[in-house]
Amino acid sequence: MSLLVVSLILFLGLHLIRAVAPQVRTSAIAAMGENTWKLVYSLVSIATLVLVIYAFGQARQETGILYVPPVWMAHLSSLLMLVALICLVASLMPPGHIAAKTMHPMVLSVKIWALAHLMANGETSSVLLFASFLAWGVVLRISLKRRERRGELVRKPFVSARYDVFSVVIGLVVFVLFIWRLHLWLIGVQPLPV
């Protein structure tokens, strides 16, 4: 479990640098150049994400139970995951209404994903993982709002509603694939009780 804690601190800490210590990022970019910074940041992000995945897999084998959610909670969690996937897809496209209204659909997607999984999983390792990502999403959202108020961050303007349609259709297809078999194949857990 300690490896999971360390891996979460590394991964989420890296992704909070701009929010909590922007001068560190600015100094690193000044020292190594923006392209090198982006490359190093990306490689470290991937490495720490792989570490989180490995550590979570290990922690799941030795974890205790904090709470046992009712069976119906898995269905509600799945419904929330549909919304999370639609927001995730919307974050990867030019802004439609979804992206324009939510302002930061990827952060919202992570928060919904984390909340949905907290509702359906009561194992200690799961609670630690998903609560950490939910807390990260809340802190990052607050930081993004502050940056917007200071004028450091400009919202992308609405482009077309067709990107909302694409987001909903692609999100629904990915959701069906995850419910069908993808979650079981990738995570080893059937998302809905049989």
Phi, psi and omega in degrees: 000329181295326178295323177296317179299312181297316182295322178293319177299317180295310185292308183288326175299317177301320182276003174247003182306311182296329182281318187255338181216064184300333179294330177295314179297314181299317179295319180295319179294319179296323183283321187245353182090151186295318181294318178294319177302313180299319179296310180298315180301316180296315181296317179293322177300314180296315181298317181287329175294317177299320178296318177300314181298313179298312183297322178295318177302318178291317182294327180298334182282341185236014188275155174262183181248125176271322178203157178246106181289149177295155184301322182296339180295331178296325179289318177295320177299319179295321177297318177297325179294328175299315178296318180299318180292322177297317178296320179299313179297319179299328181289342183262001182242166171302150187295126166255200179295322182299309181294321182293320183283321182277342178069316180225074187297332179290316178297318177299319179300316180295319180295318179294317177303313182295315179298316180300319181285331174294325180292332187254353185229126180247008179289148182304314182295321179294316179298317178299312181297306187286325176294323178296315179292324177295315178298318177302315180298320179294313180298316181295320180297318177298316179298317180296321177297318179296318179296324177296315180297326179280353180083011180279343185227126181250130178294143175285134182286153176304136180251301183198146177289343180297333178289335172292317178299313178301317181298316181293314182294311181294318178300319178294318179297314179297319178301312180298318178298319179294316179294320183297300182207337190300319179297318179296315181293318184277320187255336181087012182228133175284122186293329178246140178297141182272000000 
